[in-house]
């Protein structure tokens, strides 16, 4: 049953992986989806094709959300065309695995610009419209490493930890305006980001996960659609971990 009919949703980094799964699940629930991407136009078009096969409405938009003005232009376009944005899913993110001592200043700047500043850029431009409408759902895709930290992913963990604090604080500000702000912290999800893992590494990971499998994009997407439901208005400021019981 469609619960989000008439809603307009922006999903950043939706050309593949978790973002793609979120776009498809929101479509199934009746929302119109804006599929943001930075480089992967082919992937964005494939996401759009699947949206349309489901009978939904979608658009693709190329924007580097780590740049404030590009995020602003994207938001303004959507509001001008649709009159509103009901749902913002800050999903775009990058990672780099390696010892902290081997990281460079550029690694810090790049990950913070996309993972954390990108969240600020999109949210800062969306919030004024949601406040005006006294309604909105903001969902930030964090990581279990933002909760507990990960060796060889120090900068990534820091960026996701920042998202968690940002989520909790902003939820307190926006609650009186009937806007909920939550984060989802996925565990090990079977996406392109983890394609470099060897079979042995995947086997070892599975043995550490009580659910005995890697997560799927739809495992995260289903939680997103739950949080977007109009009836779920008392859940805010939460970091919801979706990791099969790993942490």
C-alpha positions in Angstrom: 0.0 0.0 0.0 1.4 3.4 -1.0 2.0 5.6 2.1 4.1 8.3 0.5 1.9 9.2 -2.5 2.3 12.9 -3.4 5.6 13.2 -1.5 8.8 14.6 -3.2 12.1 13.0 -2.1 15.7 14.0 -2.9 18.2 11.2 -2.5 21.9 12.2 -2.8 24.3 9.7 -4.3 21.4 7.6 -5.7 23.1 6.2 -8.8 24.1 2.9 -7.1 24.3 1.0 -3.9 22.3 2.1 -0.9 21.1 5.3 -2.5 19.7 3.4 -5.5 17.8 1.0 -3.2 16.4 3.9 -1.3 15.1 5.5 -4.5 13.4 2.3 -5.5 11.7 1.7 -2.1 10.5 5.3 -1.9 9.1 4.8 -5.4 7.2 1.7 -4.3 5.7 3.7 -1.6 4.4 6.3 -4.0 7.0 9.1 -3.7 8.4 11.1 -6.7 12.2 10.7 -6.5 15.0 13.0 -7.5 18.1 10.9 -8.2 21.2 12.9 -7.5 24.6 11.9 -8.8 28.1 13.4 -9.3 29.8 11.3 -11.9 28.0 8.0 -12.6 25.4 9.2 -15.1 25.0 5.6 -16.4 24.1 4.4 -13.0 21.7 7.2 -12.4 19.9 6.5 -15.7 19.7 2.8 -14.7 18.1 3.8 -11.4 15.7 6.1 -13.2 14.8 3.2 -15.6 13.9 1.0 -12.7 11.9 3.7 -11.0 9.9 4.1 -14.2 9.4 0.3 -14.6 7.8 0.4 -11.1 5.4 3.0 -12.4 6.9 5.8 -10.5 8.1 9.3 -11.4 11.8 10.2 -11.2 14.4 12.7 -12.4 18.2 12.5 -12.4 20.3 15.6 -11.5 24.0 15.9 -11.7 25.3 18.0 -8.7 28.4 17.9 -6.5 26.7 18.3 -3.2 30.1 19.0 -1.5 29.8 22.4 -3.1 27.3 24.7 -1.3 26.1 26.5 -4.4 25.5 23.3 -6.4 23.5 21.9 -3.5 21.5 25.2 -3.3 20.8 25.2 -7.0 19.5 21.6 -6.9 17.2 22.3 -4.0 15.9 25.5 -5.6 15.2 23.7 -8.8 13.1 21.0 -7.0 11.2 23.5 -5.0 10.5 25.6 -8.1 9.2 22.6 -10.0 7.3 20.7 -7.3 6.6 23.5 -4.8 8.2 21.5 -2.0 10.6 18.9 -0.8 9.1 16.5 1.7 12.0 14.1 2.2 15.7 14.6 2.1 18.0 11.5 2.2 21.6 12.5 2.7 23.2 9.4 1.4 26.2 10.5 -0.8 29.5 9.4 0.8 33.0 8.2 0.0 35.6 6.2 1.9 39.2 5.3 1.9 40.8 2.4 3.7 44.3 2.7 5.1 46.4 3.4 8.2 45.8 6.9 9.6 49.5 7.6 9.4 49.4 7.1 5.7 46.5 9.4 5.1 47.1 12.9 3.5 45.4 16.2 4.2 43.5 15.8 0.9 42.0 12.5 2.2 40.6 14.4 5.2 39.4 17.3 3.1 37.7 15.1 0.5 35.9 12.8 2.9 34.8 15.6 5.1 33.6 17.6 2.1 31.4 14.9 0.8 30.4 12.9 3.9 29.8 15.8 6.4 29.8 19.1 4.6 27.5 17.6 1.9 25.0 16.9 4.6 25.2 20.4 5.8 24.9 21.9 2.3 21.8 20.0 1.4 20.1 20.2 4.8 20.8 23.9 5.2 19.1 24.7 1.9 16.2 22.3 2.5 15.3 23.3 6.1 13.9 26.8 5.3 11.3 25.2 2.9 10.4 22.5 5.4 10.0 25.0 8.2 7.7 27.1 6.0 5.5 24.0 5.3 5.7 22.8 9.0 6.6 19.3 7.7 9.5 17.3 6.6 11.7 14.2 7.0 15.5 14.4 7.0 17.4 11.1 7.0 21.1 10.9 7.1 23.0 7.8 6.1 25.8 7.3 8.7 27.7 4.1 9.5 28.2 1.7 12.3 31.7 3.0 12.3 30.4 6.4 13.2 29.1 4.8 16.4 32.2 2.8 17.5 35.1 3.8 15.1 37.0 1.5 12.8 40.7 0.8 12.5 42.0 1.8 9.1 39.0 4.0 8.5 39.7 6.8 11.0 38.7 9.7 8.8 35.6 8.0 7.5 34.6 7.1 11.1 35.1 10.7 12.1 32.9 12.0 9.3 30.1 9.6 10.2 30.4 10.4 13.9 29.9 14.0 12.9 26.7 13.1 11.1 25.4 11.4 14.2 26.0 14.5 16.4 24.6 16.8 13.7 21.4 14.6 13.5 20.8 14.6 17.3 21.3 18.4 17.6 19.3 19.4 14.5 16.4 17.2 15.6 16.1 19.3 18.8 15.9 22.5 16.8 13.4 21.3 14.2 11.0 19.2 16.4 8.7 22.2 17.0 8.3 22.6 13.2 7.1 19.0 12.8 10.3 18.0 11.1 12.0 14.8 12.1 15.7 14.2 11.7 17.2 10.7 12.0 20.2 8.8 10.9 20.7 5.2 9.8 24.0 3.5 10.6 24.4 0.6 8.2 26.8 -2.3 8.9 28.5 -4.2 6.1 26.3 -3.8 3.1 26.8 -5.7 -0.1 27.5 -2.7 -2.4 30.3 -1.6 -4.8 32.1 0.0 -1.9 32.9 -3.5 -0.6 33.6 -5.2 -3.9 37.3 -5.0 -3.2 36.9 -7.5 -0.3 38.3 -11.0 -1.0 36.1 -14.1 -0.6 38.0 -15.0 2.6 37.4 -11.5 4.0 33.7 -11.7 3.3 33.6 -15.2 4.9 35.3 -13.8 8.0 32.9 -10.9 8.1 29.9 -13.1 7.9 31.1 -15.1 10.8 31.1 -12.0 12.9 27.6 -11.0 12.0 24.8 -12.7 14.0 22.5 -12.6 11.0 25.2 -14.6 9.1 25.1 -12.5 6.0 26.0 -9.2 4.6 23.3 -6.6 4.5 21.4 -5.6 1.4 20.6 -2.1 0.2 16.9 -2.8 0.8 17.6 -3.5 4.4 18.5 0.1 4.8 15.9 1.4 2.4 13.1 -0.3 4.3 14.1 1.7 7.4 14.1 4.9 5.4 10.6 4.4 4.2 9.5 3.6 7.7 10.9 6.9 8.9 9.3 8.8 6.1 5.8 7.7 7.0 3.6 10.6 8.2 2.5 8.5 11.2 6.1 8.1 12.4 6.4 11.6 13.8 7.6 10.8 17.4 10.8 9.1 16.3 13.5 11.8 15.9 17.1 12.4 16.9 17.8 8.7 16.6 20.8 6.8 15.2 19.3 3.5 14.0 21.9 0.8 13.4 21.2 -1.7 10.7 24.0 -4.2 10.9 22.6 -7.7 11.5 23.6 -7.5 15.1 27.3 -7.0 14.5 27.8 -4.1 16.9 
